[in-house]
């Protein structure tokens, strides 16, 4: 059960909604042009507890469960996705590795500082040859006689790498065998000898969200840096953290789709063609109807997947189904939004033009749409085979 009451959570949502409407949306173009989140907005997010909204209260966070997380994500998705990206890894794929799998000592060392935003944690998993499927991981960690580990390898597209204080780093310690995948996860301070961060990536969208390559060249960390104190925690931690993150991304997609629809409705109500508001044209109404239907379906699916996660009923197929549908849906909604706006929707000053570029990434990170289909289809067939063997 959540530690946050319904009343308190309503207050949190209201505060975030007001913050986005009054302070972030007016500065979206500024964020995009500067490719950075202004310092005052970053500090405001820290003050509101957004760097630790999903970290348990005992470690200084707000303690939202995933059902509440999704509702918050729908609000955060209503503005530039780079704002959420600034604190997303602290709450999500990086922070949840520590919450779910860290030792007491590791939690005490890092979680309060992650929750406050004093430490930015990055999730260093993706490599050129190992993205949605980490089994191809090439970064290696070798244990020394004194118990230390030496890490060598490179990561790519690592969110918040240029500002990270801590890299939650996945590395292979042995080939996969009957005992497990042979993938461990380590807590590597960004200032450790041998850690270097490449130039900031130049991306299609989500300006203000910082990503870069990270290189580990003979990086030495103590035995205490091994998450959970076990070599075999890594793969399970990655899969669990990513599955949880997929539900969150579903909520983000719904929020962004709602923004695209709202922008389209405002445009359809005032823009005219031949003296008639374009919203009166039935073909424009058809686009708006399809957008609304997709958003309603996505919102219901995201909430259902979150509820199933919280109850423990389904933490595998439902997250993948929600992410697959919602991220594909927001792509379609964004496309229709540009169409409704016509030529003005293709101009850089248009909100829907930014949304069109921003949401393309949602179908790629934390597991591509193709990977989600494999998880869902494979899981269904596996269950069907079990059912077929029953007397």
Beta strands, then each sheet from edge to edge (+ up, - down):
strand 1: 121-124
strand 2: 140-143
strand 3: 149-159
strand 4: 166-172
strand 5: 183-189
strand 6: 195-200
strand 7: 211-221
strand 8: 272-273
strand 9: 276-277
sheet 1: 1+ 4+ 5-
sheet 2: 2+ 3- 7+ 6-
sheet 3: 8+ 9-
end
